[in-house]
Amino acid sequence: MRGTGGPPYRGTGYGYTAPESGGLLAMAAAWAAGFVVLAVTSYLQVTYVYETLGSTERLESFGGRLLVIHLPNAVCVALGAWASSRAHREPFRDLPVRHAFAVFTVPVLAQVLNIVIRWERVSLEGVLMSCAVVVAGAVTGYAVDRIREGER
């Protein structure tokens, strides 16, 4: 309890400084940014890529589904994870577990929501590919943020 005369932060005796309050709000802001970016990019992907290129003949082959559905979804997930990562503010982004939770929550919840909404039409290939897309996109977004963070 900083500034109230309460007990000190448990790490102060070991040279650690007290983290600022508001960790939940920082995480909620990261999630909000990730969800907004994911929603906007997914809308653009469905509107422009899928509607334009998603013919029945093209979606019959695995390669066609990969190019029209899965790769654009990976880009959307990567952008959403990257936005979550960038919105997660200091000093909380320096804590690896909290930062990873802030970044990877958006893609995981989006995947769960996608499976729940489309449960009647789910195929094994669809679930496996969408899970692979979420993992690849989320890790890519996180890695891009960490690379950019290292350049500073």
DSSP file (Angstrom, degrees, kcal/mol; ACC not computed):
  #  RESIDUE AA STRUCTURE BP1 BP2  ACC     N-H-->O    O-->H-N    N-H-->O    O-->H-N    TCO  KAPPA ALPHA  PHI   PSI    X-CA   Y-CA   Z-CA
    1    1 A M    > >       0   0    0      0, 0.0     3,-1.2     0, 0.0     5,-0.8   0.000 360.0 360.0 360.0  91.5    0.0    0.0    0.0
    2    2 A R  T 3 5 +     0   0    0      1,-0.2    19,-0.0     2,-0.1    18,-0.0  -0.435 360.0   4.7 -71.2 135.5    2.1    2.8   -1.3
    3    3 A G  T 3 5S+     0   0    0     -2,-0.2    -1,-0.2     3,-0.1     0, 0.0   0.499 107.9  89.4  76.7   3.4    1.7    6.2    0.3
    4    4 A T  T < 5S-     0   0    0     -3,-1.2    -2,-0.1     3,-0.1    -1,-0.1   0.402 100.2-110.6-112.1   1.6   -0.7    5.0    3.0
    5    5 A G  T   5S+     0   0    0     -4,-0.3    -3,-0.1     1,-0.2     0, 0.0   0.592  75.0 135.2  79.8   9.7    1.8    4.0    5.7
    6    6 A G      < -     0   0    0     -5,-0.8    -1,-0.2     1,-0.2    -3,-0.1  -0.015  66.6 -52.1 -78.3-171.5    0.9    0.4    5.2
    7    7 A P        -     0   0    0      0, 0.0    -1,-0.2     0, 0.0    -3,-0.1  -0.315  65.0-109.4 -64.3 145.9    3.3   -2.5    4.9
    8    8 A P        -     0   0    0      0, 0.0     2,-0.1     0, 0.0    -6,-0.0  -0.260  43.8 -80.0 -71.7 162.8    6.1   -2.0    2.4
    9    9 A Y    >   -     0   0    0      1,-0.1     3,-1.8     2,-0.1     4,-0.3  -0.401  44.3-121.4 -59.6 138.4    6.3   -4.0   -0.8
   10   10 A R  T 3  S+     0   0    0      1,-0.3     3,-0.3     2,-0.1    -1,-0.1   0.662 106.9  53.4 -64.1 -17.2    7.7   -7.4    0.0
   11   11 A G  T > >S+     0   0    0      1,-0.2     5,-2.0     2,-0.1     3,-1.5   0.474  77.7  94.3 -97.1  -1.2   10.7   -7.0   -2.4
   12   12 A T  G X 5S+     0   0    0     -3,-1.8     3,-1.3     1,-0.3    -1,-0.2   0.824  80.4  58.4 -64.5 -30.0   12.0   -3.7   -1.1
   13   13 A G  G 3 5S+     0   0    0     -4,-0.3    -1,-0.3    -3,-0.3    -2,-0.1   0.682 105.3  51.6 -70.6 -16.3   14.5   -5.4    1.2
   14   14 A Y  G < 5S-     0   0    0     -3,-1.5    -1,-0.3     2,-0.1    -2,-0.2   0.184 126.3 -94.2-106.8  15.3   16.1   -7.2   -1.7
   15   15 A G  T < 5S+     0   0    0     -3,-1.3     2,-0.2     1,-0.3    -3,-0.2   0.485  83.0 131.9  89.3   1.9   16.6   -4.2   -3.9
   16   16 A Y      < -     0   0    0     -5,-2.0    -1,-0.3    -7,-0.1     2,-0.3  -0.600  50.4-133.7 -85.1 149.3   13.4   -4.4   -5.9
   17   17 A T        -     0   0    0     -2,-0.2    -6,-0.0    -3,-0.1    -1,-0.0  -0.699  29.1 -97.2 -98.2 157.2   11.2   -1.4   -6.3
   18   18 A A        -     0   0    0     -2,-0.3     2,-0.1     1,-0.1     3,-0.1  -0.547  38.9-123.0 -73.6 130.1    7.5   -1.5   -5.8
   19   19 A P        -     0   0    0      0, 0.0    -1,-0.1     0, 0.0     4,-0.1  -0.431  33.2-102.4 -69.5 149.2    5.5   -1.9   -9.0
   20   20 A E        -     0   0    0      1,-0.1     3,-0.2    -2,-0.1     2,-0.0  -0.336  38.8-106.7 -67.7 152.7    3.0    0.9   -9.7
   21   21 A S  S    S+     0   0    0      1,-0.2    -1,-0.1     2,-0.1    -3,-0.0  -0.331  91.4  68.2 -73.6 164.0   -0.6    0.1   -9.1
   22   22 A G     >  +     0   0    0      3,-0.0     4,-2.3    -2,-0.0     5,-0.2   0.675  47.2 142.2 100.8  21.1   -3.0   -0.4  -12.0
   23   23 A G  H  > S+     0   0    0      1,-0.2     4,-1.9    -3,-0.2     5,-0.1   0.874  75.6  50.3 -62.0 -36.8   -1.7   -3.7  -13.3
   24   24 A L  H  > S+     0   0    0      2,-0.2     4,-2.6     1,-0.2    -1,-0.2   0.888 110.1  49.8 -68.9 -38.7   -5.2   -4.9  -14.1
   25   25 A L  H  > S+     0   0    0      2,-0.2     4,-2.3     1,-0.2    -2,-0.2   0.878 109.6  51.5 -67.7 -36.4   -6.0   -1.7  -15.9
   26   26 A A  H  X S+     0   0    0     -4,-2.3     4,-1.8     2,-0.2    -2,-0.2   0.897 112.4  46.4 -65.0 -39.1   -2.8   -1.9  -18.0
   27   27 A M  H  X S+     0   0    0     -4,-1.9     4,-2.6     2,-0.2    -2,-0.2   0.899 111.3  51.2 -69.7 -40.3   -3.8   -5.5  -18.9
   28   28 A A  H  X S+     0   0    0     -4,-2.6     4,-2.6     1,-0.2    -2,-0.2   0.882 109.3  51.2 -64.6 -37.8   -7.4   -4.5  -19.8
   29   29 A A  H  X S+     0   0    0     -4,-2.3     4,-2.3     2,-0.2    -1,-0.2   0.893 110.2  49.4 -65.3 -38.9   -6.1   -1.7  -22.0
   30   30 A A  H  X S+     0   0    0     -4,-1.8     4,-2.3     2,-0.2    -2,-0.2   0.920 112.2  47.7 -64.9 -43.4   -3.8   -4.2  -23.8
   31   31 A W  H  X S+     0   0    0     -4,-2.6     4,-2.8     2,-0.2     5,-0.2   0.914 111.1  51.2 -63.9 -42.0   -6.7   -6.6  -24.3
   32   32 A A  H  X S+     0   0    0     -4,-2.6     4,-2.4     1,-0.2     5,-0.2   0.927 111.0  47.6 -62.1 -44.8   -9.0   -3.8  -25.5
   33   33 A A  H  X S+     0   0    0     -4,-2.3     4,-2.4     1,-0.2     5,-0.2   0.914 113.3  48.7 -62.5 -42.3   -6.4   -2.6  -28.1
   34   34 A G  H  X S+     0   0    0     -4,-2.3     4,-2.6     1,-0.2    -2,-0.2   0.913 111.8  48.0 -64.4 -43.1   -5.8   -6.2  -29.2
   35   35 A F  H  X S+     0   0    0     -4,-2.8     4,-2.6     2,-0.2    -1,-0.2   0.893 112.1  49.6 -66.1 -39.2   -9.6   -6.9  -29.6
   36   36 A V  H  X S+     0   0    0     -4,-2.4     4,-2.6    -5,-0.2     5,-0.2   0.949 114.4  44.0 -64.6 -47.7  -10.2   -3.7  -31.5
   37   37 A V  H  X S+     0   0    0     -4,-2.4     4,-2.6     1,-0.2     5,-0.3   0.915 115.2  49.1 -64.5 -42.2   -7.3   -4.3  -33.9
   38   38 A L  H  X S+     0   0    0     -4,-2.6     4,-2.2    -5,-0.2    -1,-0.2   0.908 112.8  47.6 -63.6 -41.7   -8.3   -8.0  -34.3
   39   39 A A  H  X S+     0   0    0     -4,-2.6     4,-2.2    -5,-0.2    -2,-0.2   0.927 114.6  45.1 -65.9 -45.0  -11.9   -7.1  -35.0
   40   40 A V  H  X S+     0   0    0     -4,-2.6     4,-2.4     2,-0.2    -2,-0.2   0.935 116.2  44.8 -66.3 -46.3  -11.1   -4.4  -37.6
   41   41 A T  H  X S+     0   0    0     -4,-2.6     4,-2.4    -5,-0.2    -1,-0.2   0.872 113.5  50.9 -68.2 -34.8   -8.5   -6.5  -39.4
   42   42 A S  H  X S+     0   0    0     -4,-2.2     4,-2.7    -5,-0.3     5,-0.2   0.903 109.7  50.4 -67.6 -39.7  -10.8   -9.5  -39.4
   43   43 A Y  H  X S+     0   0    0     -4,-2.2     4,-2.8     2,-0.2     5,-0.2   0.934 112.6  46.3 -61.8 -45.3  -13.6   -7.4  -40.8
   44   44 A L  H  X>S+     0   0    0     -4,-2.4     4,-2.7     1,-0.2     5,-0.7   0.887 112.6  51.2 -64.1 -38.1  -11.4   -6.1  -43.6
   45   45 A Q  I  X>S+     0   0    0     -4,-2.4     5,-2.4     2,-0.2     4,-1.2   0.929 114.4  41.9 -65.5 -45.1  -10.1   -9.6  -44.3
   46   46 A V  I  <>S+     0   0    0     -4,-2.7     5,-1.5     3,-0.2    -2,-0.2   0.915 119.2  45.5 -68.0 -42.1  -13.6  -11.0  -44.6
   47   47 A T  I  <5S+     0   0    0     -4,-2.8    -2,-0.2    -5,-0.2    -3,-0.2   0.927 128.9  19.6 -69.2 -45.8  -14.9   -8.1  -46.5
   48   48 A Y  I  X5S+     0   0    0     -4,-2.7     4,-0.5    -5,-0.2    -3,-0.2   0.866 131.5  32.7 -99.0 -39.9  -12.1   -7.7  -49.0
   49   49 A V  I  X<S+     0   0    0     -4,-1.2     4,-3.1    -5,-0.7     5,-0.4   0.961 124.4  37.0 -83.5 -55.8  -10.1  -10.9  -49.2
   50   50 A Y  I  ><S+     0   0    0     -5,-2.4     4,-2.1     1,-0.2    -3,-0.2   0.925 120.4  45.7 -66.7 -45.2  -12.7  -13.6  -48.6
   51   51 A E  H  4<S+     0   0    0     -5,-1.5    -1,-0.2    -6,-0.3    -2,-0.1   0.848 120.7  40.2 -67.0 -32.4  -15.6  -12.0  -50.5
   52   52 A T  H  < S+     0   0    0     -4,-0.5    -2,-0.2    -6,-0.1    -1,-0.2   0.912 131.6  21.4 -81.8 -45.1  -13.3  -11.1  -53.4
   53   53 A L  H  < S+     0   0    0     -4,-3.1     2,-1.9    -5,-0.2    -3,-0.2   0.547  94.1 100.1-103.1  -8.5  -11.2  -14.3  -53.7
   54   54 A G     <  +     0   0    0     -4,-2.1    -1,-0.1    -5,-0.4     2,-0.1  -0.379  46.4 158.2 -85.7  63.9  -13.3  -16.9  -51.9
   55   55 A S     >  -     0   0    0     -2,-1.9     4,-2.1     1,-0.1     5,-0.1  -0.442  52.9-113.9 -79.5 160.1  -15.0  -18.7  -54.8
   56   56 A T  H  > S+     0   0    0      1,-0.2     4,-0.6     2,-0.2    -1,-0.1   0.895 116.5  51.2 -61.2 -42.0  -16.3  -22.2  -54.3
   57   57 A E  H >> S+     0   0    0      1,-0.2     3,-0.7     2,-0.2     4,-0.5   0.903 111.0  47.9 -63.7 -40.5  -13.7  -23.7  -56.7
   58   58 A R  H >4 S+     0   0    0      1,-0.2     3,-0.6     2,-0.2    -1,-0.2   0.858 109.7  52.2 -69.9 -34.8  -10.9  -22.0  -54.8
   59   59 A L  H 3< S+     0   0    0     -4,-2.1    -1,-0.2     1,-0.2    -2,-0.2   0.521  92.8  75.0 -82.4  -4.3  -12.1  -23.1  -51.4
   60   60 A E  H << S+     0   0    0     -3,-0.7     2,-0.2    -4,-0.6    -1,-0.2   0.810  89.2  66.2 -75.0 -29.2  -12.3  -26.8  -52.4
   61   61 A S  S <X S-     0   0    0     -3,-0.6     4,-2.0    -4,-0.5     5,-0.2  -0.605  83.7-127.6 -94.2 155.0   -8.6  -27.3  -52.3
   62   62 A F  H  > S+     0   0    0     -2,-0.2     4,-2.4     1,-0.2     5,-0.1   0.902 110.7  52.9 -64.6 -41.6   -6.4  -27.1  -49.2
   63   63 A G  H  > S+     0   0    0      1,-0.2     4,-2.4     2,-0.2    -1,-0.2   0.880 107.8  51.1 -62.2 -39.0   -4.1  -24.6  -50.8
   64   64 A G  H  > S+     0   0    0      2,-0.2     4,-2.6     1,-0.2     5,-0.3   0.922 111.4  46.7 -64.7 -44.3   -7.0  -22.3  -51.7
   65   65 A R  H  X>S+     0   0    0     -4,-2.0     4,-2.3     1,-0.2     5,-1.8   0.880 111.7  53.0 -64.2 -36.8   -8.3  -22.4  -48.1
   66   66 A L  I  <>S+     0   0    0     -4,-2.4     5,-2.7     3,-0.2    -2,-0.2   0.930 115.2  39.3 -63.4 -45.5   -4.7  -21.7  -46.9
   67   67 A L  I  <5S+     0   0    0     -4,-2.4    -2,-0.2     3,-0.2    -1,-0.2   0.850 125.1  35.8 -74.4 -35.4   -4.3  -18.7  -49.1
   68   68 A V  I  <5S+     0   0    0     -4,-2.6    -3,-0.2    -5,-0.2    -2,-0.2   0.821 134.2  13.1 -90.7 -32.7   -7.8  -17.2  -48.8
   69   69 A I  I  X5S+     0   0    0     -4,-2.3     4,-1.7    -5,-0.3    -3,-0.2   0.848 124.0  40.6-109.7 -58.5   -8.6  -18.0  -45.1
   70   70 A H  I  ><S+     0   0    0     -5,-1.8     4,-2.2     2,-0.2    -3,-0.2   0.899 112.6  47.2 -74.2 -44.4   -5.7  -19.1  -43.0
   71   71 A L  H  ><S+     0   0    0     -5,-2.7     4,-1.8     2,-0.2    -1,-0.2   0.929 114.5  47.0 -65.8 -44.3   -2.8  -16.9  -44.0
   72   72 A P  H  > S+     0   0    0      0, 0.0     4,-2.2     0, 0.0    -1,-0.2   0.886 111.6  52.9 -62.6 -34.5   -4.9  -13.7  -43.8
   73   73 A N  H  X S+     0   0    0     -4,-1.7     4,-2.6     2,-0.2    -2,-0.2   0.890 105.8  53.8 -64.9 -37.5   -6.2  -14.9  -40.4
   74   74 A A  H  X S+     0   0    0     -4,-2.2     4,-2.4     1,-0.2    -1,-0.2   0.889 108.2  49.6 -63.3 -38.3   -2.6  -15.3  -39.3
   75   75 A V  H  X S+     0   0    0     -4,-1.8     4,-2.4     2,-0.2    -1,-0.2   0.920 111.0  49.6 -65.2 -43.1   -1.9  -11.7  -40.2
   76   76 A C  H  X S+     0   0    0     -4,-2.2     4,-2.2     2,-0.2    -2,-0.2   0.920 112.8  46.4 -61.7 -44.6   -5.0  -10.5  -38.3
   77   77 A V  H  X S+     0   0    0     -4,-2.6     4,-2.7     2,-0.2     5,-0.2   0.900 111.6  51.7 -65.9 -40.9   -4.0  -12.5  -35.2
   78   78 A A  H  X S+     0   0    0     -4,-2.4     4,-2.4    -5,-0.2    -2,-0.2   0.913 110.9  47.7 -63.0 -42.2   -0.4  -11.2  -35.4
   79   79 A L  H  X S+     0   0    0     -4,-2.4     4,-2.4     2,-0.2    -1,-0.2   0.891 112.4  49.7 -66.0 -38.7   -1.5   -7.6  -35.7
   80   80 A G  H  X S+     0   0    0     -4,-2.2     4,-2.2     2,-0.2    -2,-0.2   0.913 113.0  46.0 -65.4 -42.4   -3.9   -8.1  -32.7
   81   81 A A  H  X S+     0   0    0     -4,-2.7     4,-2.3     2,-0.2    -2,-0.2   0.891 112.7  50.8 -67.0 -39.1   -1.2   -9.7  -30.6
   82   82 A W  H  X S+     0   0    0     -4,-2.4     4,-2.6    -5,-0.2    -2,-0.2   0.906 109.8  50.0 -65.0 -41.1    1.2   -7.0  -31.6
   83   83 A A  H  X S+     0   0    0     -4,-2.4     4,-2.1     2,-0.2    -2,-0.2   0.907 110.8  49.9 -64.3 -40.8   -1.3   -4.3  -30.7
   84   84 A S  H  X S+     0   0    0     -4,-2.2     4,-1.1     1,-0.2    -2,-0.2   0.917 112.1  48.6 -60.9 -42.5   -1.9   -5.9  -27.3
   85   85 A S  H  < S+     0   0    0     -4,-2.3     3,-0.3     1,-0.2    -2,-0.2   0.908 112.4  46.6 -65.9 -42.8    1.8   -6.1  -26.7
   86   86 A R  H  < S+     0   0    0     -4,-2.6    -1,-0.2     1,-0.2    -2,-0.2   0.835 111.7  51.9 -69.6 -32.0    2.4   -2.4  -27.6
   87   87 A A  H  < S+     0   0    0     -4,-2.1     2,-0.8    -5,-0.2    -1,-0.2   0.678  84.1  97.0 -79.4 -16.7   -0.6   -1.2  -25.5
   88   88 A H  S  < S-     0   0    0     -4,-1.1   -61,-0.1    -3,-0.3     5,-0.1  -0.639  75.1-144.0 -75.7 112.4    0.7   -3.1  -22.4
   89   89 A R    >>  -     0   0    0     -2,-0.8     4,-1.1   -63,-0.2     3,-0.8  -0.232  20.5 -60.6 -86.5 164.7    2.5   -0.3  -20.6
   90   90 A E  T 34 S+     0   0    0      1,-0.3    -1,-0.1     2,-0.2   -64,-0.0  -0.418 109.6  24.2 -67.4 152.1    5.6    0.0  -18.6
   91   91 A P  T >4 S+     0   0    0      0, 0.0     3,-1.1     0, 0.0    -1,-0.3  -0.948 120.4  56.6 -87.6   4.8    6.5   -1.3  -15.9
   92   92 A F  G X4 S+     0   0    0     -3,-0.8     3,-1.3     1,-0.3     7,-0.3   0.770  96.4  63.9 -73.9 -25.5    4.2   -4.2  -16.4
   93   93 A R  G 3< S+     0   0    0     -4,-1.1    -1,-0.3     1,-0.3    -3,-0.1   0.664  92.2  66.3 -72.8 -13.1    5.6   -5.3  -19.7
   94   94 A D  G <  S+     0   0    0     -3,-1.1    -1,-0.3    -5,-0.2    -2,-0.2   0.622  82.6  83.1 -80.1 -13.0    8.9   -6.0  -18.0
   95   95 A L  S <> S-     0   0    0     -3,-1.3     4,-2.7    -4,-0.2     5,-0.3  -0.829  74.3-153.7 -91.5 109.4    7.3   -8.8  -16.1
   96   96 A P  H  > S+     0   0    0      0, 0.0     4,-2.4     0, 0.0     5,-0.2   0.838  88.0  47.2 -58.4 -40.4    7.4  -11.8  -18.6
   97   97 A V  H  > S+     0   0    0      2,-0.2     4,-2.2     1,-0.2     5,-0.2   0.937 115.6  44.4 -69.7 -44.9    4.4  -13.8  -17.3
   98   98 A R  H  > S+     0   0    0      2,-0.2     4,-2.4     1,-0.2    -1,-0.2   0.909 114.7  49.7 -64.2 -41.1    2.1  -10.7  -17.1
   99   99 A H  H  X S+     0   0    0     -4,-2.7     4,-2.1    -7,-0.3    -2,-0.2   0.924 111.2  48.1 -66.3 -43.1    3.2   -9.5  -20.4
  100  100 A A  H  X S+     0   0    0     -4,-2.4     4,-3.0    -5,-0.3     5,-0.2   0.898 111.7  51.0 -63.1 -39.1    2.7  -12.9  -22.1
  101  101 A F  H  X S+     0   0    0     -4,-2.2     4,-1.2     1,-0.2    -2,-0.2   0.898 110.3  49.5 -64.4 -39.8   -0.8  -13.1  -20.5
  102  102 A A  H  < S+     0   0    0     -4,-2.4     4,-0.4    -5,-0.2    -1,-0.2   0.864 117.9  40.2 -65.6 -35.9   -1.6   -9.7  -21.8
  103  103 A V  H  < S+     0   0    0     -4,-2.1     3,-0.3    -5,-0.2    -2,-0.2   0.918 118.4  41.5 -81.1 -45.4   -0.5  -10.6  -25.3
  104  104 A F  H  X S+     0   0    0     -4,-3.0     4,-1.7     1,-0.2     5,-0.2   0.568  96.2  76.8 -87.2  -8.3   -1.8  -14.1  -25.7
  105  105 A T  H  X S+     0   0    0     -4,-1.2     4,-2.8    -5,-0.2     5,-0.3   0.917  91.3  54.4 -66.7 -42.2   -5.2  -13.7  -24.1
  106  106 A V  H  > S+     0   0    0     -4,-0.4     4,-2.3    -3,-0.3     5,-0.2   0.946 111.1  42.3 -61.1 -52.1   -6.7  -11.9  -27.1
  107  107 A P  H  > S+     0   0    0      0, 0.0     4,-2.2     0, 0.0    -1,-0.2   0.901 116.0  49.7 -63.4 -38.1   -5.9  -14.6  -29.7
  108  108 A V  H  X S+     0   0    0     -4,-1.7     4,-2.5     2,-0.2    -2,-0.2   0.939 112.9  45.5 -66.6 -45.7   -6.8  -17.5  -27.4
  109  109 A L  H  X S+     0   0    0     -4,-2.8     4,-2.6     1,-0.2    -1,-0.2   0.883 112.0  52.5 -65.1 -36.6  -10.2  -16.0  -26.5
  110  110 A A  H  X S+     0   0    0     -4,-2.3     4,-2.3    -5,-0.3    -1,-0.2   0.897 110.3  48.6 -64.1 -39.2  -10.9  -15.2  -30.1
  111  111 A Q  H  X S+     0   0    0     -4,-2.2     4,-2.4     2,-0.2    -2,-0.2   0.929 112.0  47.9 -65.8 -45.7  -10.1  -18.8  -31.1
  112  112 A V  H  X S+     0   0    0     -4,-2.5     4,-2.5     1,-0.2    -2,-0.2   0.923 113.1  48.5 -61.4 -43.9  -12.4  -20.1  -28.3
  113  113 A L  H  X S+     0   0    0     -4,-2.6     4,-2.6     1,-0.2     5,-0.2   0.901 110.2  52.1 -62.5 -41.2  -15.2  -17.8  -29.4
  114  114 A N  H  X S+     0   0    0     -4,-2.3     4,-2.0     1,-0.2    -2,-0.2   0.911 111.8  45.6 -61.7 -44.0  -14.7  -18.8  -33.0
  115  115 A I  H  < S+     0   0    0     -4,-2.4    -2,-0.2     2,-0.2    -1,-0.2   0.910 113.6  49.2 -67.7 -41.5  -15.0  -22.5  -32.2
  116  116 A V  H >< S+     0   0    0     -4,-2.5     3,-1.0    -5,-0.2    -2,-0.2   0.916 113.0  46.7 -64.8 -43.0  -18.1  -22.0  -29.9
  117  117 A I  H 3< S+     0   0    0     -4,-2.6     3,-0.3     1,-0.2    -1,-0.2   0.892 120.8  37.0 -67.1 -39.0  -19.9  -19.8  -32.5
  118  118 A R  T >< S+     0   0    0     -4,-2.0     3,-0.9    -5,-0.2     4,-0.3   0.019  76.9 127.2-102.5  27.3  -19.2  -22.2  -35.4
  119  119 A W  G X  S+     0   0    0     -3,-1.0     3,-0.9     1,-0.3    -1,-0.2   0.828  70.2  54.1 -56.7 -37.1  -19.5  -25.5  -33.5
  120  120 A E  G 3  S+     0   0    0     -3,-0.3    -1,-0.3     1,-0.2    -2,-0.1   0.821 115.3  39.0 -68.2 -30.7  -22.1  -27.0  -35.9
  121  121 A R  G <  S+     0   0    0     -3,-0.9     2,-0.3     2,-0.1    -1,-0.2   0.197  85.8 129.3-105.7  15.9  -19.9  -26.5  -38.9
  122  122 A V    <   -     0   0    0     -3,-0.9     2,-0.3    -4,-0.3     3,-0.0  -0.539  34.7-171.2 -78.7 132.6  -16.5  -27.4  -37.3
  123  123 A S     >  -     0   0    0     -2,-0.3     4,-2.4     1,-0.1     5,-0.2  -0.805  34.9-114.5-113.9 162.6  -14.3  -29.9  -39.1
  124  124 A L  H  > S+     0   0    0     -2,-0.3     4,-2.6     1,-0.2     5,-0.2   0.918 118.0  49.6 -62.1 -43.9  -11.1  -31.4  -37.7
  125  125 A E  H  > S+     0   0    0      1,-0.2     4,-2.7     2,-0.2     5,-0.3   0.908 110.4  51.5 -61.5 -41.5   -9.0  -29.7  -40.4
  126  126 A G  H  > S+     0   0    0      2,-0.2     4,-2.3     1,-0.2    -2,-0.2   0.909 112.3  44.9 -62.6 -43.6  -10.6  -26.4  -39.6
  127  127 A V  H  X S+     0   0    0     -4,-2.4     4,-2.3     2,-0.2    -2,-0.2   0.935 115.8  46.3 -67.4 -45.9   -9.9  -26.7  -35.9
  128  128 A L  H  X S+     0   0    0     -4,-2.6     4,-2.2    -5,-0.2    -2,-0.2   0.920 115.8  45.1 -64.3 -43.6   -6.3  -27.8  -36.3
  129  129 A M  H  X S+     0   0    0     -4,-2.7     4,-2.5    -5,-0.2    -1,-0.2   0.902 113.3  49.3 -68.5 -40.1   -5.5  -25.2  -38.9
  130  130 A S  H  X S+     0   0    0     -4,-2.3     4,-2.3    -5,-0.3    -1,-0.2   0.869 111.3  50.2 -69.0 -33.3   -7.2  -22.4  -37.0
  131  131 A C  H  X S+     0   0    0     -4,-2.3     4,-2.4     2,-0.2    -2,-0.2   0.913 111.8  48.0 -66.9 -41.4   -5.3  -23.4  -33.8
  132  132 A A  H  X S+     0   0    0     -4,-2.2     4,-2.7     2,-0.2     5,-0.2   0.887 111.4  51.1 -64.1 -38.4   -2.0  -23.4  -35.8
  133  133 A V  H  X S+     0   0    0     -4,-2.5     4,-2.9     2,-0.2     5,-0.3   0.915 110.3  48.8 -64.1 -43.7   -2.9  -20.0  -37.2
  134  134 A V  H  X S+     0   0    0     -4,-2.3     4,-2.7     2,-0.2     5,-0.3   0.924 113.8  45.9 -63.9 -44.3   -3.6  -18.6  -33.8
  135  135 A V  H  X S+     0   0    0     -4,-2.4     4,-2.5     2,-0.2     5,-0.3   0.951 116.4  44.6 -63.7 -48.7   -0.3  -20.0  -32.4
  136  136 A A  H  X S+     0   0    0     -4,-2.7     4,-2.1     1,-0.2    -2,-0.2   0.919 116.8  45.6 -63.4 -43.7    1.7  -18.8  -35.4
  137  137 A G  H  X S+     0   0    0     -4,-2.9     4,-2.6    -5,-0.2    -2,-0.2   0.924 114.3  47.0 -66.3 -44.6    0.1  -15.4  -35.4
  138  138 A A  H  X S+     0   0    0     -4,-2.7     4,-2.3    -5,-0.3    -2,-0.2   0.916 114.2  46.9 -65.5 -43.3    0.3  -14.8  -31.7
  139  139 A V  H  X S+     0   0    0     -4,-2.5     4,-2.7    -5,-0.3    -1,-0.2   0.887 112.4  51.4 -65.9 -37.8    3.9  -15.8  -31.5
  140  140 A T  H  X S+     0   0    0     -4,-2.1     4,-2.6    -5,-0.3    -2,-0.2   0.931 110.6  47.6 -64.1 -45.7    4.7  -13.7  -34.5
  141  141 A G  H  X S+     0   0    0     -4,-2.6     4,-1.8     1,-0.2    -2,-0.2   0.904 114.6  46.6 -61.5 -41.7    3.1  -10.6  -33.0
  142  142 A Y  H  X S+     0   0    0     -4,-2.3     4,-2.3     2,-0.2    -2,-0.2   0.909 113.0  49.2 -66.0 -42.9    4.9  -11.2  -29.7
  143  143 A A  H  X S+     0   0    0     -4,-2.7     4,-2.5     2,-0.2     5,-0.2   0.893 108.5  52.8 -66.3 -40.1    8.2  -11.7  -31.4
  144  144 A V  H  X S+     0   0    0     -4,-2.6     4,-2.5     1,-0.2    -1,-0.2   0.913 110.7  48.1 -62.0 -41.5    7.8   -8.6  -33.5
  145  145 A D  H  X S+     0   0    0     -4,-1.8     4,-2.3     1,-0.2    -2,-0.2   0.921 112.2  48.3 -64.9 -42.7    7.2   -6.6  -30.4
  146  146 A R  H  X S+     0   0    0     -4,-2.3     4,-1.7     2,-0.2    -2,-0.2   0.872 111.7  49.9 -66.8 -35.9   10.2   -8.1  -28.6
  147  147 A I  H  X S+     0   0    0     -4,-2.5     4,-1.0     2,-0.2    -2,-0.2   0.932 113.1  46.0 -66.5 -45.4   12.5   -7.4  -31.6
  148  148 A R  H  X S+     0   0    0     -4,-2.5     4,-0.5     1,-0.2     3,-0.3   0.854 110.4  54.3 -65.9 -33.9   11.3   -3.8  -31.8
  149  149 A E  H >< S+     0   0    0     -4,-2.3     3,-0.7     1,-0.2    -1,-0.2   0.853 105.9  52.9 -67.4 -34.4   11.8   -3.5  -28.1
  150  150 A G  H 3< S+     0   0    0     -4,-1.7    -1,-0.2     1,-0.2    -2,-0.2   0.728  99.1  63.9 -72.9 -21.8   15.3   -4.7  -28.4
  151  151 A E  H 3<        0   0    0     -4,-1.0    -1,-0.2    -3,-0.3    -2,-0.2   0.670 360.0 360.0 -75.9 -16.1   16.1   -2.1  -31.1
  152  152 A R    <<        0   0    0     -3,-0.7    -1,-0.2    -4,-0.5    -2,-0.1   0.483 360.0 360.0 -79.1 360.0   15.5    0.8  -28.6
